[in-house]
Amino acid sequence: MNDLRELYEEVILDHNRNPRNYPCRPERTNRSAHGFNPVCGDEFFVHLHVDEGIIRDIGFDGAGCAISTASASLMTEALKGRPAEDAQRLFSEVHALLTEERQIGGPGEFLGKLTVLTGVKEYPMRVKCATLAWHTMKAALHGNDQTVCTE
């Protein structure tokens, strides 16, 4: 378990210091959504370019804590170039990983590198930080133009 914790810390710090697909160039996208958590002040815009059911490009803008920024960065890496159906499935898997008691791995494991987010469960107040970008991505994917809030 100590190895997983070290990996969690390493990945979170790396993606916070060097977020991937940030800042985004929204002029290259065709779907966007805004997410805001008023309790902690995390605020992101997630921008997608979806063409023929494939997420051709994805990125984010905004600011948040290390966990929310790292989660957004990991999300964009995981989704770029994948079918939109995979985005919905990954959203569900990450949400379950962070909010339910479950084992990591097993048949059909779909999360890959995203399993490091399980370390967030040690800090229950931070789960909303880790899921903000994911909820915002889901809203963008479905064309929801209302601000997403994890509170």
C-alpha positions in Angstrom: 0.0 0.0 0.0 2.9 2.3 0.7 4.0 2.0 -3.0 0.6 3.0 -4.2 0.6 6.0 -1.9 4.0 7.1 -3.1 2.9 6.7 -6.7 -0.3 8.7 -5.9 1.7 11.5 -4.5 4.2 11.5 -7.3 1.6 11.5 -10.1 -0.5 14.2 -8.3 2.5 16.4 -7.9 3.7 15.9 -11.5 0.3 16.6 -13.1 -0.3 19.6 -10.8 3.1 21.1 -11.7 3.0 20.2 -15.4 -0.7 19.8 -16.3 -1.2 18.2 -19.7 -3.6 19.7 -22.2 -3.5 23.0 -20.3 -4.1 25.7 -21.2 -6.6 24.7 -23.8 -7.2 26.6 -27.0 -11.0 26.7 -27.1 -11.1 28.0 -30.7 -10.2 24.4 -31.7 -13.2 22.8 -29.8 -16.9 22.3 -30.5 -18.1 21.5 -26.9 -17.4 23.3 -23.7 -18.6 23.4 -20.1 -17.8 25.3 -16.9 -17.3 23.7 -13.5 -17.1 25.5 -10.2 -16.8 24.4 -6.6 -17.7 27.4 -4.4 -16.5 25.7 -1.2 -12.9 25.4 -2.2 -12.8 27.8 -5.2 -11.8 25.2 -7.9 -13.0 26.4 -11.3 -12.4 24.8 -14.6 -13.6 25.1 -18.2 -13.3 21.8 -20.1 -13.2 22.0 -23.9 -13.7 19.1 -26.3 -13.5 18.6 -30.0 -15.7 15.7 -30.9 -15.8 14.5 -34.4 -17.5 11.3 -35.7 -17.9 10.1 -32.1 -14.2 10.5 -31.3 -12.7 13.0 -28.8 -10.1 14.4 -31.2 -9.0 17.0 -28.7 -9.6 17.9 -25.1 -8.2 20.4 -22.7 -8.9 22.6 -19.8 -8.5 26.1 -18.4 -8.9 27.5 -14.9 -7.4 27.0 -11.6 -7.8 24.7 -8.6 -6.0 22.8 -5.9 -3.3 20.2 -6.7 -5.8 17.3 -6.7 -8.4 18.9 -9.0 -5.7 20.1 -11.4 -4.0 16.7 -11.5 -7.3 14.9 -12.0 -8.2 17.2 -14.9 -4.8 16.6 -16.5 -5.1 12.8 -16.1 -8.6 12.9 -17.5 -7.5 14.8 -20.6 -4.6 12.3 -21.2 -7.0 9.4 -20.8 -9.7 10.7 -23.1 -7.8 12.3 -26.0 -8.3 10.2 -29.1 -10.9 7.8 -27.6 -14.5 7.3 -28.5 -17.1 9.4 -26.7 -18.6 6.2 -25.2 -15.3 5.6 -23.4 -15.6 9.0 -21.8 -18.9 8.1 -20.2 -17.5 4.7 -19.1 -14.4 6.3 -17.6 -16.5 8.9 -15.8 -18.5 6.1 -14.2 -15.4 4.1 -13.3 -13.6 7.0 -11.8 -16.7 8.2 -9.9 -17.1 4.6 -8.5 -13.4 4.4 -7.7 -13.7 7.6 -5.6 -17.1 7.1 -4.0 -17.6 3.4 -3.5 -15.8 0.6 -1.7 -14.3 -1.5 -4.5 -11.2 -3.4 -5.3 -8.7 -2.0 -7.9 -8.0 -4.3 -10.8 -9.7 -7.4 -11.8 -11.4 -8.6 -15.0 -12.2 -5.8 -17.4 -10.2 -3.1 -15.5 -10.6 0.0 -17.6 -8.9 2.7 -15.6 -5.2 2.1 -16.2 -3.1 5.0 -14.9 -6.2 6.6 -13.4 -6.2 4.1 -10.6 -3.7 6.4 -8.8 -6.7 8.6 -8.0 -7.8 6.0 -5.5 -5.4 7.8 -3.1 -7.9 10.6 -2.9 -10.2 8.4 -0.9 -7.9 8.9 2.1 -9.1 12.5 2.1 -12.9 12.3 1.7 -13.3 16.1 1.6 -11.1 16.1 -1.6 -13.3 13.7 -3.6 -15.3 16.7 -4.9 -12.0 18.3 -6.0 -11.0 15.2 -7.9 -14.4 14.8 -9.6 -15.0 18.4 -10.7 -13.3 18.2 -14.0 -15.0 14.8 -14.7 -18.4 16.2 -14.1 -17.6 19.2 -16.2 -16.3 17.0 -19.1 -19.6 15.0 -18.9 -21.6 18.2 -19.2 -19.5 19.4 -22.2 -19.9 16.0 -23.9 -23.7 16.2 -23.5 -24.0 19.9 -24.4 -25.1 21.0 -21.0 -24.3 24.7 -20.8 -25.2 25.2 -17.1 -22.3 25.6 -14.6 -21.4 22.3 -13.0 -21.0 22.3 -9.3 -19.8 19.4 -7.1 -21.4 20.8 -3.9 
